């Protein structure tokens, strides 16, 4: 009887191990496909636009739920230029995802839509500092909206820190200059696509 119980536990252990290995192999497969898609997308975007990739990721707990890619452009950008780069980037990434047959079974939904990809572009100087002239400092999409933000320097007043034990002033009040991103405008993604298509202008795809 003891041998039978041990045998059952052994079989259960083997089955559990096999299932875990299959799950790990599945995860490795779809992460590999995600890398194929994002690497190809990044390579083309960098070549065509002069943008530099600063990171990528997403949400992929059990399948491919979201994909995010971040870029830096070392130049100023108007709202129109930022809109064109963002829309073209989203469309290009979606085309690569939805045309990749091997990743398709692992997508949360097919076809993958704009709500499941995120493109973020920061516009900075060569010293990795924002421009403070009202131009677009960062553009990103989320929740079917595109957000355009500018960088500002603001004077922040900090009050004194009170010592809780004695009630005395632990540190005096002071002022500091802080950089903040303030919203310029936000617009629905569908409206942005229509404006880009209506403008029919060559996108700001050039290396600087």
N, C-alpha and C positions, 0 to 999 in steps of 0.2 A: 504493500500500500504506500509506504514511504517513497519507494522508487517511482511509483506512478505519479505521486504528487510532485516529486522533483522533476520528472520528465515533463509534466504539464507546465511547471514554472519555467523550465528551460525553453520549451516551445514558445511560451508567451514572451519571454525575453527576446528570443530570436525574431519573432514577428514584430515586436515593438521596435527593435533595432532596425529591421528592414524598412518599416514605415518611416522611421526618422531619417534613414539614409535617402529614401525616395523623396521625402519632403525637402531635405537639404539639396538634393540634386535638382529638384524643381526650382528652388529659390536661386541656385547658382545659374540655372539656365536662363530664367527671365531677367536676372540682373545682368547677365552677359549680353542679352539682347538689348536691354536698356542702354548699356554702355556703347554698343554698336550704333544705336540710333543717335544718342547724344554726341558721341565723338564725331560722327559724320556731319551732324548739324553744326556743331561748333567749328569744325574745320572750314565749312563752306561760309558760315557767317563771318568768321575772322578774315577769310580771303576776300570776300565781296564787300565788306563794310569797313574793315579796319578796326572793328571792335576787338577787345581782348576778353576772353572768358576768365571770370574770376571765381567760378565755382558752379557746381551742379548738384542736384539731389532730387528730392521728392518724397512721396509717401508710398511705400511699397511693403506693407506688413505681410500680406499673403498673396497679393497680386499687384499689378501696376495701377495704382490709383491716381497719382499725380506725378508729373515730371516738371522740374524747375531748372532753369539755366540762367546764370547771372553774367552780365558783361560790364565792361568799363570802356567808355569812349573818351579818349584824351582830346577833347575839343568841346566847344560850346555847341548847344543845340537849341533850336526853337521848338515850340510845341509841334509845328508841322513836321519837322525833321524827326522828332522823337516819336510822333505818331506813326510815320511811315516805317521807321525801323522796327517798332514794336509789332505792327500789324504784319509786315513781311516776315518777321521772325516767327511769330505765332503760326502763320500759314505754312511756312517752310517746315517747322517742327512737326506740326500735325500731319503734313503730307508724308514725312519720313516715318512717323509712327504708324499711320494707317496703311502704308504700303509695305511694311515689314511683316511678311506672312508668319514668321516664326514667333514674333512677340504677340501676335493677335490673340492666341488662346489665353494669354495671361493678363490682358487688358481688363480693367474693371468694366468698361463698356466699349463697344465697337459700333460705329467709328468713335475714336477718341475725339473729344470736343474741346473748344477753347477753355471751358471752365476747369479742365483737368491739366492744363499746361500753364506755366507761368514764366514770363520773360521779364527780367529786371535789368535795366541799363542805367548806370551811373555815368554822368558826364563830369570829368575832372581835368585838372591841369596835370602836367607831367610829374608834378610833385605830389600827386594824389590828394589835391585839395579841390574843394568845390569852387565854382565861380559864384561870386556874390553880386552879380549884375542883373538879376531877375530872369536869366535864362534857365532852362530846365536843368535841374541838378540830378533828378532821378525820375524815371518813368517805369511803371510796373502795371501788371494787370492782375485782377482778382475779382471773383464774384461777377464775372461778365462786365466788368468796368475797367477802364484804363485811368490810372492816376498819374498826374503830372505835378511834380513838386520842385520848388526852388529853394536854394540855401540862403539863410539869413544869419547874421550875427546879432544876438540880442543881449542886452545888459540885464543880468539876473541879480536881484537883490536877495541875499540870504540873511535871515534873522539870526540873532545870537543863539548859541546852544546852551541850554540850561542843564546844570548838574542836578540830576534827580535826587541825589542823596543830601546835598547841602542847600539846594535851591539857588545857588550862586551861578554866575555866568561861566560856563565851561570854555566857550570860545566866543569872541565878539562877532558882531554882524560884519558882513563883507559883501563886496560886489564882484561879479565875474562875467566875462564875455563867453557866451556859449553859442555853438553852431547848431542850428535847427533847420529841419526840412519842413517847409510850409506848403500846403496844398495850393496849387495855382488853379487847376480845374480838374474835374473828373467827367468822363463821358462813357456812354455805353459802347461796348466793343463793336456792336453792329453799326453804330453811327460812325465810328472811326474807320471801319472798313469801307463804308460808303464814301466818306470824304477822301480816303486814299485813292479809291477807284475813280472818283469824279475828277480829282486833281490831275490824274494822268501825268504826273511829273516824274522825272527820273529820281529814284530814291537817293538819299545822301550816302551812297555806297562808294566811298573813296577813302583811300588810305591817306593819313596825314603824317 
